[in-house]
Amino acid sequence: MPVLTVSQLNRYIALKLADDSKLRTVVLRGEVSNFVRNYRSGHCYFSLRDADASVRAVMFRSHAERLPFEPKNGMVMLVQASVTVYERDGVYQLNVTDMQPDGVGAKALALQQRREKLAKLGYFDPAHKRPLPAMPAKIGLVTSHSGAALQDMLQILGRRYPVGKVCIYPAQVQGDAAPSSIAQALRHAGMDGCDVILMGRGGGSSESLEAFQSEEVAHAVYHSPVPVISAVGHETDHFIADEIADVRASTPSAAAELATPDIRELYQQLEYAEETLTEAIFGCLYRKENDLDQLQERLAMLAVDRRVEMQQQQLQGLEHRLHTAFAHLLEKKEHQWLHTLQQLEAVSPVAVLQRGYSLVYHEKNLVRSTTQLSVGDPLTVQLAEGCCMAAVTEILPEHKEAACHEI
């Protein structure tokens, strides 16, 4: 029996496996573990396992780059592969040519992963969405040049908003080249001075609309410098591009209506604005006319003759007030004088004499006491009417004063 080297043994086993037709193509179900993608070579390395065993697997770049999804640890896969030997280590492995998720379609899984990736980047954040311009001067249409969507949008725009400039940026909207074509048209429209972009396509199968689920179109919509309205498929269809766009429209025709105001409504608003402006102008003119009249009156009042006239009127008014005040003062003083006169008359000696009393004078001195007199002194008696002469015949003591009153 010949002696073999390890390399010869491994090579022999590899040739035996290659000659076995049953091992050239096998389909296995297993869970992915230890998944690693070498980003320099593009090859994928992982293990496929079940509850009792595992096997190493490799998927070379030529096959791995065609996967629509990114395999993750824990995913259960249906794997198509050939059984080979890695001769350097003497370990058999699976050379995987295709894999599909078990129970979930590859496209559905790829779409789910794409949504999760874009969500982490903030592409679906409502805060990123921008308002549409009220009156866009330039409208960009990104759609197929020969599709019905283009004619629908042109018809609506021509009827509703003929004053806007419409520019068409044709794109391939289905097929493998569609994502890059749509993305390029979006970038062109964004750099061409459009105020808003309408990205539209008519209805179709989900396969024919896959371009609007692509990551490339998602990037172009998100990074557009102007608002984007997405109108893809039918009303019930929803795509990644719809969710990232600033506004989603149910149809291309609805997108054209959302992007533009109705020219008839604009005319109505213009007529109303004209009426409002006319009323405002006439109101302003009326107020200014009143202001001018008031200024003219003030100017006339400031003229010399007018000022003289006004001062004469003021002088006359002051003179009248002076006369009135003097008359009131004179009347008041007269009342005060009469009142004082009445008070004086009440205490006047003449008034006392009128009541029957008299004044006795001796040598021009008023006699108030008997001590001022002597018997034989001459007296002058002042009566209310006239006076008489008398003489003192007797001086009585004070206790005889009553008798004196009785005489």
C-alpha positions in Angstrom: 0.0 0.0 0.0 1.5 3.4 -1.1 2.1 6.1 1.5 0.2 9.4 0.8 0.8 12.9 1.8 -2.0 14.9 3.5 -2.3 17.1 0.4 -2.7 14.0 -1.8 -5.4 12.7 0.5 -7.3 15.9 0.6 -7.0 16.2 -3.2 -8.3 12.7 -3.6 -11.3 13.3 -1.4 -12.1 16.5 -3.3 -12.0 14.7 -6.6 -14.3 12.0 -5.3 -16.8 14.5 -4.1 -16.7 16.3 -7.4 -17.4 13.0 -9.2 -20.4 12.3 -7.1 -23.4 13.6 -9.0 -25.6 13.7 -5.9 -23.2 16.1 -4.2 -22.8 18.5 -7.1 -26.1 20.1 -6.4 -27.8 19.8 -3.0 -30.5 21.8 -1.3 -30.3 22.2 2.4 -32.4 23.9 5.1 -30.6 25.4 8.0 -30.0 28.4 10.2 -27.3 30.9 9.3 -24.6 31.5 12.0 -21.2 33.2 12.1 -22.0 35.2 8.9 -19.2 37.4 7.7 -18.9 39.3 4.4 -15.4 40.2 3.3 -15.9 43.7 1.9 -12.6 43.5 0.0 -13.2 40.3 -1.9 -17.0 40.3 -1.7 -17.1 36.6 -0.6 -19.4 35.5 2.2 -18.5 33.0 4.9 -20.9 31.4 7.3 -22.1 28.1 8.9 -25.4 26.3 8.2 -26.7 24.4 11.2 -29.7 22.5 12.6 -30.3 21.2 16.0 -27.7 18.5 15.9 -24.9 19.5 13.4 -23.4 22.3 11.4 -21.4 22.7 8.2 -19.2 25.5 6.9 -20.3 27.3 3.8 -18.9 29.9 1.4 -20.6 32.0 -1.2 -18.3 33.6 -3.6 -18.7 37.2 -4.9 -20.1 36.2 -8.3 -23.1 34.7 -6.5 -23.2 36.9 -3.4 -23.6 40.2 -5.3 -26.8 38.9 -6.9 -28.5 38.4 -3.5 -31.4 41.0 -3.1 -31.1 40.9 0.7 -28.4 40.7 3.3 -28.2 37.4 5.2 -28.3 37.7 9.0 -27.4 35.3 11.8 -30.5 33.4 12.9 -32.2 33.4 9.5 -33.4 30.0 8.3 -32.4 29.5 4.7 -33.0 27.2 1.8 -29.5 26.8 0.3 -28.5 25.5 -3.1 -24.8 24.4 -3.1 -22.3 21.8 -4.1 -20.2 19.8 -1.5 -16.5 20.5 -1.8 -13.4 20.2 0.2 -11.2 23.0 1.4 -8.0 21.2 0.7 -5.7 23.3 2.8 -7.6 22.4 6.0 -9.0 19.1 4.9 -12.5 20.4 5.8 -15.5 19.8 3.6 -17.8 22.8 3.0 -20.7 24.0 1.0 -20.0 26.1 -2.1 -23.3 28.0 -2.1 -24.7 29.3 -5.4 -28.1 30.6 -4.2 -30.1 31.0 -1.0 -33.6 31.9 -0.2 -35.3 32.7 3.1 -37.4 29.8 4.3 -41.0 31.0 4.5 -40.3 34.6 3.5 -39.6 35.6 -0.1 -36.2 37.1 -0.9 -37.7 40.2 -2.3 -39.9 40.7 0.7 -36.9 40.3 3.0 -34.8 42.6 0.9 -37.5 45.2 1.0 -37.9 44.8 4.8 -34.2 45.3 5.3 -34.1 48.3 3.0 -36.9 50.0 4.9 -35.1 49.3 8.2 -31.9 50.8 6.8 -33.5 53.9 5.4 -35.5 54.4 8.6 -32.3 54.4 10.6 -31.0 57.1 8.3 -34.1 59.2 9.0 -35.5 59.0 5.5 -39.1 58.6 6.7 -38.9 61.3 9.3 -41.9 63.7 8.9 -39.7 66.6 10.0 -37.8 66.3 6.7 -40.9 66.9 4.6 -41.2 70.3 3.0 -44.3 72.4 2.1 -45.2 72.7 -1.5 -44.8 76.2 -3.2 -48.1 78.0 -3.5 -47.4 79.2 -7.1 -44.5 77.3 -8.7 -42.9 79.1 -11.6 -41.2 76.0 -13.0 -42.6 72.4 -12.6 -40.5 69.4 -13.3 -42.0 66.1 -14.5 -40.0 62.9 -14.0 -41.7 60.1 -15.8 -41.6 58.0 -19.0 -41.7 60.1 -22.1 -44.2 57.8 -23.7 -46.3 56.9 -20.7 -49.9 57.8 -20.1 -48.9 59.4 -16.8 -47.1 62.2 -18.7 -50.2 63.0 -20.8 -52.4 63.0 -17.7 -50.2 65.4 -15.9 -49.7 67.7 -18.9 -53.5 67.9 -19.4 -54.2 68.8 -15.8 -51.4 71.3 -15.6 -52.5 73.0 -18.9 -56.0 73.4 -17.6 -55.4 74.4 -14.0 -52.1 76.4 -14.3 -51.2 77.5 -17.8 -49.0 80.2 -16.5 -46.4 77.8 -15.1 -43.5 76.5 -17.1 -43.4 72.7 -17.4 -40.2 70.8 -18.0 -40.1 67.1 -18.8 -37.2 65.0 -17.5 -37.7 61.6 -19.2 -36.7 58.5 -17.3 -37.0 54.7 -17.7 -39.6 53.7 -15.1 -39.2 49.9 -15.2 -36.5 47.4 -15.8 -33.0 47.0 -14.3 -31.9 50.4 -15.5 -34.9 52.2 -14.1 -33.6 53.1 -10.6 -30.5 54.9 -12.0 -32.5 56.5 -14.8 -35.1 57.9 -12.3 -32.4 59.0 -9.8 -30.5 60.8 -12.6 -33.7 62.6 -13.8 -34.5 63.7 -10.3 -31.0 65.2 -9.8 -31.3 66.9 -13.2 -34.6 68.5 -12.3 -33.3 69.6 -8.9 -30.3 71.3 -10.4 -32.4 72.9 -13.3 -34.2 75.4 -11.1 -37.5 73.6 -10.7 -39.7 74.8 -7.8 -41.4 71.4 -7.5 -40.9 67.9 -9.0 -43.7 65.5 -9.9 -42.4 61.9 -10.1 -45.2 59.8 -11.7 -45.9 56.5 -13.3 -49.1 54.7 -14.2 -50.3 51.4 -12.6 -48.8 48.1 -13.2 -47.6 44.9 -11.5 -45.5 45.1 -8.4 -42.5 43.8 -10.5 -42.8 46.6 -13.0 -42.8 49.2 -10.2 -39.8 47.8 -8.3 -37.7 50.8 -9.3 -39.6 53.0 -6.8 -38.7 50.6 -4.0 -35.0 50.9 -4.8 -32.4 52.5 -2.5 -31.0 54.6 -5.4 -34.3 56.3 -6.0 -34.9 56.7 -2.3 -31.5 58.6 -2.0 -32.4 60.8 -5.0 -35.8 61.7 -3.5 -34.5 62.4 0.0 -31.6 64.6 -1.2 -33.7 66.5 -3.8 -33.2 70.3 -3.2 -36.9 71.0 -4.0 -40.1 69.3 -2.8 -41.0 66.0 -4.6 -44.5 64.7 -5.2 -44.6 61.0 -5.7 -47.5 59.5 -7.7 -46.7 55.9 -8.6 -49.2 53.2 -9.5 -52.7 53.1 -8.2 -54.2 54.6 -5.1 -53.7 51.5 -3.1 -50.1 51.1 -4.0 -47.4 52.2 -1.6 -43.7 52.4 -2.3 -40.6 53.5 -0.5 -40.4 56.5 -2.8 -44.0 57.5 -1.8 -43.0 57.5 1.9 -39.9 59.5 1.5 -41.4 62.1 -0.9 -42.6 65.4 0.6 -46.1 64.6 -0.6 -47.7 61.4 -1.9 -50.5 61.6 -4.5 -52.8 58.8 -5.4 -52.4 59.2 -9.2 -50.3 61.4 -11.5 -53.4 63.5 -12.2 -53.8 64.1 -8.5 -50.1 65.0 -8.2 -50.6 67.7 -10.9 -53.6 69.1 -8.9 -51.7 69.1 -5.6 -48.7 70.9 -7.2 -50.6 73.8 -8.7 -53.5 76.2 -7.8 -56.5 76.5 -10.1 -56.2 79.5 -12.4 -59.9 80.2 -12.0 -59.5 80.5 -8.2 -56.5 82.7 -8.7 -58.6 85.0 -10.9 -61.3 85.2 -8.2 -58.7 86.0 -5.6 -57.3 88.6 -7.9 -60.7 90.2 -8.4 -61.3 90.2 -4.6 -57.8 91.7 -4.0 -58.5 94.3 -6.6 -61.8 95.3 -4.9 -60.1 95.3 -1.5 -57.3 97.5 -2.9 -59.7 99.9 -4.6 -61.6 100.3 -1.3 -58.4 100.8 0.6 -57.2 103.4 -1.9 -60.4 105.4 -1.8 -60.5 105.2 1.9 -57.0 106.5 2.1 -57.8 109.3 -0.3 -60.9 110.2 1.8 -58.8 110.3 5.0 -56.1 112.4 3.3 -58.8 114.8 2.0 -60.1 115.3 5.5 -56.6 115.8 6.8 -56.1 118.4 4.0 -59.2 120.3 4.9 -58.2 120.4 8.6 -54.8 121.6 7.6 -56.3 124.3 5.4 -58.5 125.4 8.3 -55.5 125.6 10.6 -53.6 127.5 8.0 -56.4 130.0 7.6 -56.6 130.4 11.4 -52.8 131.2 11.4 -53.2 134.0 8.8 -52.6 137.6 10.2 -56.1 138.9 9.6 -57.6 135.8 11.0 -55.4 136.0 14.0 -56.4 139.7 14.5 -60.0 138.7 14.2 -59.6 135.9 16.7 -57.8 138.2 19.2 -60.5 140.8 18.8 -63.1 138.2 19.6 -61.0 137.1 22.6 -60.8 140.8 23.7 -64.5 141.2 23.4 -65.1 138.0 25.3 -62.7 139.2 28.1 -64.4 142.7 28.2 -67.8 141.1 28.5 -66.5 138.8 31.3 -65.0 141.8 33.0 -68.2 143.8 32.9 -70.2 140.9 34.1 -67.7 140.2 36.9 -67.7 143.9 37.9 -71.5 144.1 38.0 -71.6 141.0 40.2 -68.9 142.4 42.5 -70.8 145.7 42.8 -74.0 144.0 43.5 -72.3 141.9 46.2 -70.7 144.9 47.8 -74.0 146.8 47.8 -75.7 143.9 49.6 -72.8 143.8 52.1 -73.1 147.6 52.7 -76.9 147.4 53.3 -76.4 144.6 55.7 -73.7 146.5 57.6 -75.9 149.6 57.6 -78.8 147.7 59.1 -76.4 146.4 61.8 -75.2 149.9 62.5 -78.7 151.3 62.7 -79.6 148.6 65.2 -77.0 149.8 67.7 -77.1 153.6 66.8 -77.9 156.0 69.7 -80.5 157.7 67.4 -82.4 154.4 67.3 -82.3 154.3 71.2 -83.6 157.8 71.3 -86.4 156.8 69.0 -87.5 154.4 71.6 -88.1 157.2 74.2 -84.6 157.4 75.8 -82.6 160.7 76.0 -78.9 161.7 76.4 -77.9 164.1 79.2 -74.8 166.2 78.8 -73.1 168.5 81.3 -70.6 170.9 79.8 -70.6 168.8 76.6 -69.8 165.6 78.5 -72.2 162.7 78.5 -73.5 162.1 82.0 -73.2 158.5 83.1 -73.2 158.8 86.9 -74.5 161.2 89.6 -71.0 161.7 90.8 -70.4 163.9 87.8 -73.1 166.3 88.9 -73.8 168.9 91.6 -77.0 170.6 92.5 -77.6 173.5 90.3 -75.5 172.2 87.4 -77.0 173.1 84.0 -77.9 170.1 81.8 -78.5 169.7 78.1 -81.0 166.9 77.3 -80.8 165.3 73.8 -84.2 163.9 72.7 -85.1 161.9 69.5 -86.4 165.1 68.1 -84.6 168.2 69.3 -83.1 168.9 72.7 -83.9 171.0 75.9 -82.1 172.6 78.8 -82.5 171.6 82.5 -80.8 172.0 85.8 -80.0 169.6 88.7 -82.3 170.3 91.6 -81.5 167.3 93.7 -79.2 164.3 93.7 -80.7 161.1 95.0 -78.8 158.2 96.4 -78.7 154.9 94.4 -81.4 153.1 96.5 -83.8 155.9 95.5 -83.3 155.2 91.9 -86.6 153.5 91.6 -88.4 156.5 93.0 -86.6 158.6 90.4 -88.0 156.3 87.7 -91.5 156.8 89.0 -91.2 160.7 88.9 
